[in-house]
Amino acid sequence: MKNENSIVYCSGLWLIEKNNKNTIEHYKYLLPKTLNMIGNSRLHFHSDNSEIIDMVGVICKDRGISVIAHNTPIESLPAWGLSLHMVESCRSMNLNNFKKPVSDAREKGVVHYWRDLMGSGDEAYRKILAIWMSKIQLTEVIARNHPENISIAWIDATVARCNRRRKNYAFNTLNLPTNKVSHYSSIMRYYGNKLPISASFLSANSDAWRELKDQFIKSSLASMSMHYGHDEETILSDCHARNPDLFNCIDHMKEKPFYIRMLRN
């Protein structure tokens, strides 16, 4: 069994009104279940909500988790500026020129256009994007201060939703390579192709996080000129296509690697 003390976790929770993806109660319900998964470990936790920070402090004390809380306003997140451009890129798809489809087919751009942009509104959607797109940089900052033999992992505050729903879901029991970015596969699609990476859990050492951050920023900036509703997982798919050896899939995708299928299309 993996020793949880060899992993340093990074997470965060910002409660956004008018978030059409999930209710605030959904996030509050899953947060304790997620923290239950990382007992006796170390955690850096970001939020702008004192109630959430206090809740995390109490739960972590009960679970033997050493927590450092960061009061982080959404507007101070690394991707706050980028998020405004991403909202406009999504809007430029102009999908409402046609009747809304019955199914989104798990296509990222379609989901974000109808559910998040049209459903949640510009302000909420920008905040959601800022959070999603800041995961890599928030975690890389923590990783800088740790040696190469230590893994630093981003975990979504709601990652417990995946328990028993995917192979090897108990990430805290796994022996993962430190020199690669370990991740789960995704059920979502990008231009019809199955995405290779779910960003709900990402684990690597400081060197791998630095390499990922550099590539993630490049791909993020390149995406700004596209007419598409990108998010951190579509950006990560580009990183994966450019440098597949950097990544390690935990639940073993059965399909051929994303970058091979893209080259053949």
C-alpha positions in Angstrom: 0.0 0.0 0.0 1.2 3.5 -0.8 2.3 5.6 2.1 0.1 8.7 2.0 2.8 10.8 3.6 4.9 10.5 0.4 2.2 12.6 -1.4 1.5 16.2 -0.9 -2.0 17.2 -2.0 -3.2 20.5 -3.5 -6.9 21.2 -3.8 -9.5 24.0 -3.6 -13.1 24.9 -3.6 -14.8 28.2 -4.6 -18.6 28.3 -4.4 -20.0 30.1 -7.4 -23.6 31.2 -7.5 -25.5 30.4 -10.8 -23.1 27.5 -11.5 -25.4 25.4 -13.8 -23.1 22.4 -13.6 -23.7 21.5 -9.9 -25.4 23.0 -6.9 -23.4 24.4 -3.9 -24.8 21.6 -1.8 -23.2 19.1 -4.2 -19.7 20.5 -3.5 -20.3 20.7 0.2 -21.5 17.1 0.3 -18.5 15.7 -1.6 -15.7 17.7 0.0 -15.7 15.7 3.3 -15.7 12.4 1.3 -12.8 13.6 -0.7 -10.8 14.5 2.4 -11.6 11.1 3.9 -9.5 9.6 1.0 -6.3 11.4 2.1 -6.1 10.8 5.8 -2.7 11.3 7.5 -1.3 13.3 4.6 -0.3 16.9 3.8 -2.7 19.3 2.0 -2.6 22.8 0.6 -6.2 24.0 0.2 -7.4 27.1 -1.6 -10.7 28.9 -1.2 -12.1 32.4 -0.9 -14.8 31.3 1.6 -14.1 31.4 5.3 -16.9 28.8 6.0 -15.2 26.3 3.6 -11.8 27.0 5.0 -13.1 26.4 8.6 -14.8 23.2 7.5 -11.7 21.9 5.9 -9.7 22.7 9.0 -12.1 20.7 11.3 -12.2 17.7 8.9 -8.5 17.7 8.5 -7.9 17.7 12.2 -10.1 14.7 12.6 -8.4 12.8 9.7 -4.9 13.6 10.8 -4.3 15.8 7.7 -1.7 18.6 8.0 -3.4 21.4 6.1 -2.2 24.8 5.0 -5.1 27.0 4.0 -4.7 29.6 1.3 -7.3 32.5 1.2 -7.3 32.8 -2.6 -9.8 35.1 -4.3 -10.9 33.9 -7.8 -9.7 37.2 -9.3 -6.2 36.4 -8.0 -6.0 33.0 -9.7 -3.3 32.5 -12.3 -5.8 32.0 -15.1 -8.1 34.9 -14.3 -6.9 37.0 -17.2 -7.0 34.0 -19.6 -10.5 33.1 -18.6 -12.0 36.2 -20.1 -10.5 35.3 -23.5 -11.8 31.7 -23.2 -15.3 32.9 -22.6 -15.2 34.8 -25.8 -13.7 31.9 -27.7 -16.6 29.7 -26.5 -19.1 32.4 -27.5 -17.6 32.6 -31.0 -18.8 29.1 -31.7 -22.3 30.7 -32.2 -24.0 27.4 -31.6 -27.3 29.1 -30.9 -27.6 29.9 -34.6 -29.1 26.4 -34.7 -31.6 24.8 -32.5 -30.0 23.3 -29.3 -29.2 19.6 -30.0 -31.0 16.9 -28.0 -27.6 15.4 -27.0 -24.3 17.1 -26.4 -22.5 13.7 -27.2 -20.1 14.6 -24.4 -18.4 17.0 -26.7 -16.5 19.5 -24.6 -17.2 22.6 -26.6 -20.9 21.8 -26.9 -21.2 21.2 -23.2 -19.5 24.4 -22.2 -21.4 26.5 -24.7 -24.9 25.4 -23.6 -24.5 24.4 -20.0 -21.9 26.9 -18.8 -22.0 29.9 -21.1 -25.7 30.0 -21.9 -26.8 28.2 -18.7 -24.6 29.8 -16.1 -23.9 33.2 -17.7 -20.7 35.1 -18.6 -19.7 36.0 -15.0 -20.1 32.6 -13.5 -18.6 30.8 -16.5 -15.5 33.1 -16.4 -15.0 32.2 -12.7 -15.4 28.5 -13.4 -12.9 28.6 -16.2 -10.4 30.5 -14.0 -10.6 27.7 -11.4 -10.2 24.9 -14.0 -7.4 26.6 -15.8 -5.4 27.4 -12.6 -5.1 23.8 -11.3 -1.7 23.3 -13.0 0.0 26.5 -11.9 -1.4 26.3 -8.3 0.0 22.8 -7.9 3.3 23.6 -9.7 4.0 26.4 -7.2 3.7 23.9 -4.3 5.8 21.3 -6.2 8.7 23.7 -6.5 9.5 23.4 -2.8 9.7 19.6 -2.8 12.5 17.1 -3.8 12.2 14.9 -6.8 11.2 11.8 -4.9 8.0 13.5 -3.6 4.8 13.4 -5.6 2.5 16.4 -5.5 -1.1 15.8 -6.5 -3.9 18.0 -7.5 -7.3 16.6 -6.4 -10.6 18.1 -7.2 -12.6 18.8 -4.1 -15.3 16.5 -5.5 -13.0 13.7 -6.7 -14.7 11.3 -4.3 -17.6 11.3 -6.8 -15.5 8.8 -8.9 -15.2 6.3 -6.1 -16.0 2.8 -7.4 -16.8 4.3 -10.8 -13.4 3.9 -12.3 -10.5 1.4 -12.1 -7.9 2.1 -9.4 -10.0 4.9 -8.0 -8.3 4.7 -4.6 -5.3 6.8 -5.7 -3.9 7.1 -2.2 -3.1 3.3 -2.3 -1.3 3.3 -5.6 2.4 3.3 -6.3 2.7 5.9 -9.0 5.8 7.0 -10.9 7.1 10.4 -9.7 8.7 11.4 -13.0 5.4 11.3 -15.0 2.1 13.0 -14.7 -0.3 10.3 -13.5 -3.9 10.7 -14.4 -7.2 9.0 -15.1 -8.8 8.7 -18.5 -11.8 10.8 -19.5 -15.3 10.0 -20.8 -15.4 13.4 -22.6 -14.7 14.1 -26.3 -12.9 16.8 -28.3 -14.0 17.0 -32.0 -15.4 13.5 -31.5 -12.2 12.0 -30.2 -12.2 10.6 -26.7 -10.0 12.8 -24.5 -7.1 11.0 -22.8 -7.0 12.9 -19.5 -9.4 13.6 -16.6 -8.0 16.5 -14.6 -9.7 15.4 -11.4 -6.5 13.9 -10.2 -2.9 14.7 -11.4 0.2 13.5 -9.6 3.9 14.1 -10.4 7.2 15.4 -9.0 8.5 18.9 -9.2 10.4 18.4 -12.5 7.3 16.8 -14.2 5.0 19.6 -12.9 7.4 22.3 -14.2 7.5 20.6 -17.7 3.7 20.3 -17.7 3.2 23.9 -16.6 5.4 25.2 -19.4 3.6 23.2 -22.0 0.1 23.9 -20.6 0.7 27.7 -20.8 1.9 27.4 -24.4 -1.1 25.3 -25.4 -3.5 27.6 -23.4 -2.3 30.7 -25.3 -2.5 28.9 -28.6 -6.1 28.0 -27.9 -7.2 31.6 -27.5 -7.5 32.1 -31.3 -9.7 29.1 -31.7 -13.5 29.2 -32.0 -14.0 26.5 -29.3 -15.1 26.1 -25.7 -11.8 24.8 -24.3 -11.1 23.8 -20.7 -8.1 22.4 -18.8 -8.7 18.9 -20.1 -8.8 19.8 -23.8 -5.6 21.8 -23.2 -4.0 18.8 -21.4 -5.0 16.7 -24.4 -2.7 18.9 -26.6 0.1 18.6 -24.1 -0.4 14.8 -24.2 -0.3 14.8 -28.0 2.9 16.8 -28.0 4.7 14.8 -25.3 2.9 11.5 -24.5 5.9 10.1 -22.6 5.3 12.7 -19.9 2.0 11.0 -18.9 0.9 7.9 -17.1 -2.7 6.7 -17.3 -3.8 5.1 -14.0 -6.9 3.3 -15.3 -5.4 2.0 -18.6 -7.3 3.3 -21.5 -8.3 0.6 -24.0 -8.4 2.9 -27.0 -5.2 3.8 -28.9 -3.4 6.9 -27.6 -5.1 10.1 -28.4 -2.1 11.5 -30.3 -2.1 8.5 -32.7 -5.8 8.8 -33.4 -5.5 12.5 -34.1 -2.6 11.9 -36.6 -4.7 9.4 -38.5 -7.8 11.7 -38.6 
